[in-house]
Amino acid sequence: MQNTITDEKIDRYLDITHRALEKLRIAAPERSFNKRLADDFLNMATSYYNDAKHFREDGDLVTAFAAVNYAHGWLDCGARIGLFDVGGDDVLFTLFE
């Protein structure tokens, strides 16, 4: 059934987001305002990702699914507006090319 969040589905989404977190590099120069934005985006993504893992461990798959999607949304946005260098990866990230 497509409208069911299964263990396999949440694990797949957690893996995709984990790989995205591992791949990205902050593109903004160290002393720039955009570096502060990039750090904030990455902090938000990491926080939501960690929340998703916590909810997954507690068996709350619905909340885990929501949290991991928020996490990846922050990563996609950061990649799309140029805060993160993702090496042109349009599989793990939604790029505008």
Secondary structure, 3 states (H helix, E strand, C coil): CCCCCCHHHHHHHHHHHHHHHHHCEECCCCCCHHHHHHHHHHHHHHHHHHHHHHHHHCCCHHHHHHHHHHHHHHHHHHHHCCCEECCCCCCCCCCCC
